[in-house]
Amino acid sequence: MPIDQNQHLIKKSPQETSPLTSSNPPAPNAWKGWLTLFRPPNLFTVPGDPLVGALLAALALHIIPSWNAVYAVMGAALAFYASGLLANDFFDRDCDARERPDRPIPSGAVSPLAAKWAAIFLTLAGVLFTLPAGNTASAIGILVALASWLYNVFAKRIPWLAPFSMGICRGLSLMLGAAILGLPGVTSPAVLMAALFLTLYIALITIIARNEADTDAPPIPTWCRWGIPTILTAWLAIFLLNPGSPLVFQWKSMSILLGVMSILWALVWTAQMRRHASPRVVQASVGGLIRGLLFTQAALCASCGGVGEGFALLLLFLFPVSGWISRWFYGS
């Protein structure tokens, strides 16, 4: 909206000021406030975690999973993630009031009490979603819920613990999918390794996002920025270039192509960030790196063969949808 650069120097008399020209900001929009709290672009990346876990465990154990159980834990992961987002803004409301007063809770678009109870409700809903998937899935679901609340209540205020705590939440979300096949699914080497790499990936992104709104923040460590594509490359190379993999050529070719796309996407956003990048650049990069998980998840789904290819195509479809929504809502 064009504004005269010298407009702020022009003084109006009281007679020239009317309610129609008042400088008072408009009332905050409650619906937009709630949507902002939920970080819509990121939500598309959440169900893929347990989906990948379920497919990797099924491949390792040579078992066809119950798809109803898979869908149940995907819904649970989404509920846990949404709960964590609301709890995050609830516990950060005083800090946001100083640094980002336009956030939904400080601006008055969403009341703190409503955000708190919605977070509690979503946590309980997530636990209920896991019940049809078996006792192991319910146990892992409770761990996901505890890890999320532990991060928001306590761990996020400890610099060295916060990134790993956040990463563990996503790693456990992946293990939640494997849990539908019981303890053998959770403890299979492929699942444990994938959960570890996902934990490290999210931990590095969390380190970068920690001071994203601070214009006087310390520079982003080089090892942290370039550690993201490095971890991603190692992760996908181990899973997709395994010479002992039983996959036929068409599955392996598709998964490798998707893996390369995932790595290139991460490199683009990593290269955009400088040591002293502006908050706007950092926020956009963090959102882009999280959204890139859709490529990674698609690659891992395709590497499982069979129905995994269909899920990979679905995740690829969600990628542009997430990008379109990111034009209106930040992912961080």
HUVENKA-V327861 format. One record per residue. N is the residue number from 1. RES is the residue in three letters. OMEGA is omega in degrees with one decimal (* if undefined). BURIAL is 1 if it has 24 or more other ideal C-beta (glycine too) atoms within 12 Angstrom, else 0. Layout:
# HUVENKA-V327861
n->N res->RES omega->OMEGA burial->BURIAL
n->N res->RES omega->OMEGA burial->BURIAL
This chain:
# HUVENKA-V327861
n->1 res->MET omega->-178.0 burial->0
n->2 res->PRO omega->178.7 burial->0
n->3 res->ILE omega->176.5 burial->0
n->4 res->ASP omega->-177.8 burial->0
n->5 res->GLN omega->-178.6 burial->0
n->6 res->ASN omega->-176.6 burial->0
n->7 res->GLN omega->-176.6 burial->0
n->8 res->HIS omega->179.1 burial->0
n->9 res->LEU omega->-176.5 burial->0
n->10 res->ILE omega->179.2 burial->0
n->11 res->LYS omega->178.9 burial->0
n->12 res->LYS omega->175.8 burial->0
n->13 res->SER omega->179.0 burial->0
n->14 res->PRO omega->-179.2 burial->0
n->15 res->GLN omega->-177.7 burial->0
n->16 res->GLU omega->-177.7 burial->0
n->17 res->THR omega->-179.8 burial->0
n->18 res->SER omega->177.8 burial->0
n->19 res->PRO omega->-179.4 burial->0
n->20 res->LEU omega->-178.5 burial->0
n->21 res->THR omega->-178.5 burial->0
n->22 res->SER omega->179.8 burial->0
n->23 res->SER omega->179.7 burial->0
n->24 res->ASN omega->-179.1 burial->0
n->25 res->PRO omega->179.4 burial->0
n->26 res->PRO omega->178.8 burial->0
n->27 res->ALA omega->-178.7 burial->0
n->28 res->PRO omega->-179.0 burial->0
n->29 res->ASN omega->-175.6 burial->0
n->30 res->ALA omega->-178.5 burial->0
n->31 res->TRP omega->178.0 burial->0
n->32 res->LYS omega->177.7 burial->0
n->33 res->GLY omega->179.1 burial->1
n->34 res->TRP omega->179.2 burial->1
n->35 res->LEU omega->178.2 burial->1
n->36 res->THR omega->178.4 burial->1
n->37 res->LEU omega->-175.5 burial->1
n->38 res->PHE omega->178.8 burial->1
n->39 res->ARG omega->-173.0 burial->1
n->40 res->PRO omega->-179.7 burial->1
n->41 res->PRO omega->-177.4 burial->1
n->42 res->ASN omega->-175.1 burial->1
n->43 res->LEU omega->-179.1 burial->1
n->44 res->PHE omega->-178.2 burial->1
n->45 res->THR omega->-170.7 burial->1
n->46 res->VAL omega->-177.7 burial->1
n->47 res->PRO omega->-179.8 burial->1
n->48 res->GLY omega->179.4 burial->1
n->49 res->ASP omega->178.4 burial->1
n->50 res->PRO omega->177.0 burial->1
n->51 res->LEU omega->177.7 burial->1
n->52 res->VAL omega->179.4 burial->1
n->53 res->GLY omega->-179.9 burial->1
n->54 res->ALA omega->-178.4 burial->1
n->55 res->LEU omega->178.7 burial->1
n->56 res->LEU omega->178.9 burial->1
n->57 res->ALA omega->179.2 burial->1
n->58 res->ALA omega->178.2 burial->1
n->59 res->LEU omega->-178.8 burial->1
n->60 res->ALA omega->-176.3 burial->1
n->61 res->LEU omega->-179.1 burial->1
n->62 res->HIS omega->-179.6 burial->0
n->63 res->ILE omega->173.3 burial->0
n->64 res->ILE omega->-176.4 burial->0
n->65 res->PRO omega->171.9 burial->1
n->66 res->SER omega->-175.3 burial->0
n->67 res->TRP omega->175.2 burial->0
n->68 res->ASN omega->177.6 burial->0
n->69 res->ALA omega->178.3 burial->1
n->70 res->VAL omega->-179.3 burial->1
n->71 res->TYR omega->179.6 burial->1
n->72 res->ALA omega->-179.0 burial->1
n->73 res->VAL omega->173.9 burial->1
n->74 res->MET omega->175.8 burial->1
n->75 res->GLY omega->178.6 burial->1
n->76 res->ALA omega->179.7 burial->1
n->77 res->ALA omega->179.2 burial->1
n->78 res->LEU omega->179.3 burial->1
n->79 res->ALA omega->179.2 burial->1
n->80 res->PHE omega->-178.3 burial->1
n->81 res->TYR omega->178.9 burial->1
n->82 res->ALA omega->177.1 burial->1
n->83 res->SER omega->179.8 burial->1
n->84 res->GLY omega->178.4 burial->1
n->85 res->LEU omega->179.4 burial->1
n->86 res->LEU omega->178.9 burial->1
n->87 res->ALA omega->179.7 burial->1
n->88 res->ASN omega->-179.4 burial->1
n->89 res->ASP omega->177.9 burial->1
n->90 res->PHE omega->-177.8 burial->1
n->91 res->PHE omega->178.1 burial->1
n->92 res->ASP omega->-171.0 burial->1
n->93 res->ARG omega->179.6 burial->1
n->94 res->ASP omega->177.6 burial->0
n->95 res->CYS omega->178.9 burial->0
n->96 res->ASP omega->178.8 burial->1
n->97 res->ALA omega->178.2 burial->0
n->98 res->ARG omega->-171.0 burial->0
n->99 res->GLU omega->-177.6 burial->0
n->100 res->ARG omega->-176.0 burial->1
n->101 res->PRO omega->178.8 burial->0
n->102 res->ASP omega->176.4 burial->0
n->103 res->ARG omega->-171.6 burial->1
n->104 res->PRO omega->-176.9 burial->1
n->105 res->ILE omega->178.1 burial->1
n->106 res->PRO omega->-177.9 burial->1
n->107 res->SER omega->-180.0 burial->1
n->108 res->GLY omega->179.1 burial->0
n->109 res->ALA omega->179.6 burial->1
n->110 res->VAL omega->179.9 burial->1
n->111 res->SER omega->178.3 burial->0
n->112 res->PRO omega->-178.7 burial->1
n->113 res->LEU omega->179.4 burial->0
n->114 res->ALA omega->179.0 burial->0
n->115 res->ALA omega->-179.3 burial->1
n->116 res->LYS omega->-176.8 burial->1
n->117 res->TRP omega->175.1 burial->0
n->118 res->ALA omega->177.2 burial->1
n->119 res->ALA omega->178.6 burial->1
n->120 res->ILE omega->179.9 burial->1
n->121 res->PHE omega->-179.1 burial->0
n->122 res->LEU omega->176.1 burial->1
n->123 res->THR omega->178.5 burial->1
n->124 res->LEU omega->178.0 burial->0
n->125 res->ALA omega->178.3 burial->1
n->126 res->GLY omega->178.2 burial->1
n->127 res->VAL omega->179.1 burial->1
n->128 res->LEU omega->178.4 burial->0
n->129 res->PHE omega->-176.5 burial->1
n->130 res->THR omega->-174.5 burial->1
n->131 res->LEU omega->179.5 burial->1
n->132 res->PRO omega->-176.3 burial->0
n->133 res->ALA omega->176.2 burial->1
n->134 res->GLY omega->-176.4 burial->1
n->135 res->ASN omega->-179.3 burial->0
n->136 res->THR omega->178.6 burial->1
n->137 res->ALA omega->178.5 burial->1
n->138 res->SER omega->179.5 burial->1
n->139 res->ALA omega->178.3 burial->1
n->140 res->ILE omega->178.3 burial->1
n->141 res->GLY omega->176.9 burial->1
n->142 res->ILE omega->176.7 burial->1
n->143 res->LEU omega->177.4 burial->1
n->144 res->VAL omega->-179.6 burial->1
n->145 res->ALA omega->179.6 burial->1
n->146 res->LEU omega->-179.6 burial->1
n->147 res->ALA omega->-179.5 burial->1
n->148 res->SER omega->180.0 burial->1
n->149 res->TRP omega->177.1 burial->1
n->150 res->LEU omega->177.8 burial->1
n->151 res->TYR omega->-174.7 burial->1
n->152 res->ASN omega->-176.5 burial->1
n->153 res->VAL omega->-168.7 burial->0
n->154 res->PHE omega->-166.5 burial->0
n->155 res->ALA omega->-174.3 burial->1
n->156 res->LYS omega->-179.8 burial->1
n->157 res->ARG omega->178.0 burial->0
n->158 res->ILE omega->-170.7 burial->0
n->159 res->PRO omega->-175.7 burial->0
n->160 res->TRP omega->-176.8 burial->0
n->161 res->LEU omega->-173.5 burial->0
n->162 res->ALA omega->-177.7 burial->1
n->163 res->PRO omega->-178.7 burial->1
n->164 res->PHE omega->178.0 burial->1
n->165 res->SER omega->177.2 burial->1
n->166 res->MET omega->179.1 burial->1
n->167 res->GLY omega->-180.0 burial->1
n->168 res->ILE omega->178.5 burial->1
n->169 res->CYS omega->-179.9 burial->1
n->170 res->ARG omega->177.1 burial->1
n->171 res->GLY omega->177.0 burial->1
n->172 res->LEU omega->177.7 burial->1
n->173 res->SER omega->175.5 burial->1
n->174 res->LEU omega->179.0 burial->1
n->175 res->MET omega->177.7 burial->1
n->176 res->LEU omega->178.1 burial->1
n->177 res->GLY omega->179.1 burial->1
n->178 res->ALA omega->-175.8 burial->1
n->179 res->ALA omega->178.3 burial->1
n->180 res->ILE omega->177.0 burial->1
n->181 res->LEU omega->176.5 burial->1
n->182 res->GLY omega->-178.2 burial->1
n->183 res->LEU omega->176.7 burial->0
n->184 res->PRO omega->177.8 burial->0
n->185 res->GLY omega->-179.3 burial->1
n->186 res->VAL omega->-174.1 burial->1
n->187 res->THR omega->177.2 burial->0
n->188 res->SER omega->-175.4 burial->1
n->189 res->PRO omega->-178.2 burial->0
n->190 res->ALA omega->-179.7 burial->1
n->191 res->VAL omega->-179.5 burial->1
n->192 res->LEU omega->-179.3 burial->1
n->193 res->MET omega->178.4 burial->1
n->194 res->ALA omega->178.8 burial->1
n->195 res->ALA omega->178.8 burial->1
n->196 res->LEU omega->-179.6 burial->1
n->197 res->PHE omega->178.5 burial->1
n->198 res->LEU omega->177.7 burial->1
n->199 res->THR omega->-179.8 burial->1
n->200 res->LEU omega->-179.9 burial->1
n->201 res->TYR omega->-179.7 burial->1
n->202 res->ILE omega->179.4 burial->1
n->203 res->ALA omega->179.3 burial->1
n->204 res->LEU omega->177.2 burial->1
n->205 res->ILE omega->179.5 burial->1
n->206 res->THR omega->177.3 burial->1
n->207 res->ILE omega->-179.8 burial->1
n->208 res->ILE omega->-175.4 burial->1
n->209 res->ALA omega->-172.3 burial->1
n->210 res->ARG omega->-178.3 burial->1
n->211 res->ASN omega->-172.6 burial->1
n->212 res->GLU omega->-177.7 burial->1
n->213 res->ALA omega->-175.1 burial->1
n->214 res->ASP omega->179.7 burial->0
n->215 res->THR omega->179.2 burial->0
n->216 res->ASP omega->-177.7 burial->0
n->217 res->ALA omega->176.1 burial->0
n->218 res->PRO omega->-178.6 burial->0
n->219 res->PRO omega->178.3 burial->0
n->220 res->ILE omega->-179.5 burial->1
n->221 res->PRO omega->-179.7 burial->0
n->222 res->THR omega->-179.1 burial->0
n->223 res->TRP omega->-179.0 burial->0
n->224 res->CYS omega->-179.3 burial->1
n->225 res->ARG omega->-175.4 burial->1
n->226 res->TRP omega->173.9 burial->0
n->227 res->GLY omega->-178.1 burial->1
n->228 res->ILE omega->177.7 burial->1
n->229 res->PRO omega->177.8 burial->1
n->230 res->THR omega->178.3 burial->0
n->231 res->ILE omega->-179.3 burial->1
n->232 res->LEU omega->179.2 burial->1
n->233 res->THR omega->178.9 burial->1
n->234 res->ALA omega->-179.6 burial->0
n->235 res->TRP omega->-174.9 burial->1
n->236 res->LEU omega->178.7 burial->1
n->237 res->ALA omega->180.0 burial->1
n->238 res->ILE omega->-175.4 burial->0
n->239 res->PHE omega->-170.9 burial->1
n->240 res->LEU omega->-178.0 burial->1
n->241 res->LEU omega->179.6 burial->0
n->242 res->ASN omega->-177.7 burial->0
n->243 res->PRO omega->-179.4 burial->0
n->244 res->GLY omega->-178.3 burial->0
n->245 res->SER omega->-179.2 burial->0
n->246 res->PRO omega->-175.1 burial->0
n->247 res->LEU omega->173.3 burial->1
n->248 res->VAL omega->-170.0 burial->0
n->249 res->PHE omega->-174.6 burial->0
n->250 res->GLN omega->178.7 burial->0
n->251 res->TRP omega->-177.4 burial->1
n->252 res->LYS omega->179.9 burial->1
n->253 res->SER omega->-179.6 burial->0
n->254 res->MET omega->-177.8 burial->1
n->255 res->SER omega->178.8 burial->1
n->256 res->ILE omega->178.3 burial->1
n->257 res->LEU omega->178.8 burial->1
n->258 res->LEU omega->177.0 burial->1
n->259 res->GLY omega->177.6 burial->1
n->260 res->VAL omega->177.3 burial->1
n->261 res->MET omega->179.4 burial->1
n->262 res->SER omega->-178.5 burial->1
n->263 res->ILE omega->179.5 burial->1
n->264 res->LEU omega->177.6 burial->0
n->265 res->TRP omega->179.1 burial->1
n->266 res->ALA omega->179.7 burial->1
n->267 res->LEU omega->179.9 burial->1
n->268 res->VAL omega->-178.1 burial->0
n->269 res->TRP omega->177.7 burial->1
n->270 res->THR omega->179.9 burial->1
n->271 res->ALA omega->-179.6 burial->0
n->272 res->GLN omega->-179.6 burial->1
n->273 res->MET omega->173.9 burial->1
n->274 res->ARG omega->179.8 burial->0
n->275 res->ARG omega->179.9 burial->0
n->276 res->HIS omega->-179.5 burial->0
n->277 res->ALA omega->179.3 burial->1
n->278 res->SER omega->177.9 burial->0
n->279 res->PRO omega->-180.0 burial->1
n->280 res->ARG omega->179.3 burial->0
n->281 res->VAL omega->-179.0 burial->1
n->282 res->VAL omega->179.7 burial->1
n->283 res->GLN omega->179.3 burial->1
n->284 res->ALA omega->-179.4 burial->1
n->285 res->SER omega->177.7 burial->1
n->286 res->VAL omega->177.7 burial->1
n->287 res->GLY omega->179.3 burial->1
n->288 res->GLY omega->179.5 burial->1
n->289 res->LEU omega->176.8 burial->1
n->290 res->ILE omega->-179.9 burial->1
n->291 res->ARG omega->178.3 burial->1
n->292 res->GLY omega->176.1 burial->1
n->293 res->LEU omega->177.8 burial->1
n->294 res->LEU omega->175.2 burial->1
n->295 res->PHE omega->-179.2 burial->1
n->296 res->THR omega->179.2 burial->1
n->297 res->GLN omega->178.8 burial->1
n->298 res->ALA omega->179.3 burial->1
n->299 res->ALA omega->-178.5 burial->1
n->300 res->LEU omega->176.2 burial->1
n->301 res->CYS omega->179.7 burial->1
n->302 res->ALA omega->-179.5 burial->1
n->303 res->SER omega->178.9 burial->1
n->304 res->CYS omega->177.1 burial->1
n->305 res->GLY omega->176.3 burial->1
n->306 res->GLY omega->-177.0 burial->0
n->307 res->VAL omega->178.2 burial->0
n->308 res->GLY omega->178.5 burial->1
n->309 res->GLU omega->178.3 burial->1
n->310 res->GLY omega->177.4 burial->0
n->311 res->PHE omega->178.4 burial->1
n->312 res->ALA omega->178.8 burial->1
n->313 res->LEU omega->177.6 burial->0
n->314 res->LEU omega->178.8 burial->0
n->315 res->LEU omega->177.3 burial->1
n->316 res->LEU omega->177.0 burial->1
n->317 res->PHE omega->-179.1 burial->0
n->318 res->LEU omega->-176.4 burial->1
n->319 res->PHE omega->178.9 burial->1
n->320 res->PRO omega->177.4 burial->0
n->321 res->VAL omega->177.3 burial->0
n->322 res->SER omega->178.6 burial->1
n->323 res->GLY omega->179.0 burial->1
n->324 res->TRP omega->-179.8 burial->0
n->325 res->ILE omega->-179.6 burial->1
n->326 res->SER omega->175.6 burial->1
n->327 res->ARG omega->-178.8 burial->0
n->328 res->TRP omega->-177.1 burial->0
n->329 res->PHE omega->175.7 burial->1
n->330 res->TYR omega->176.5 burial->1
n->331 res->GLY omega->-178.9 burial->1
n->332 res->SER omega->* burial->1
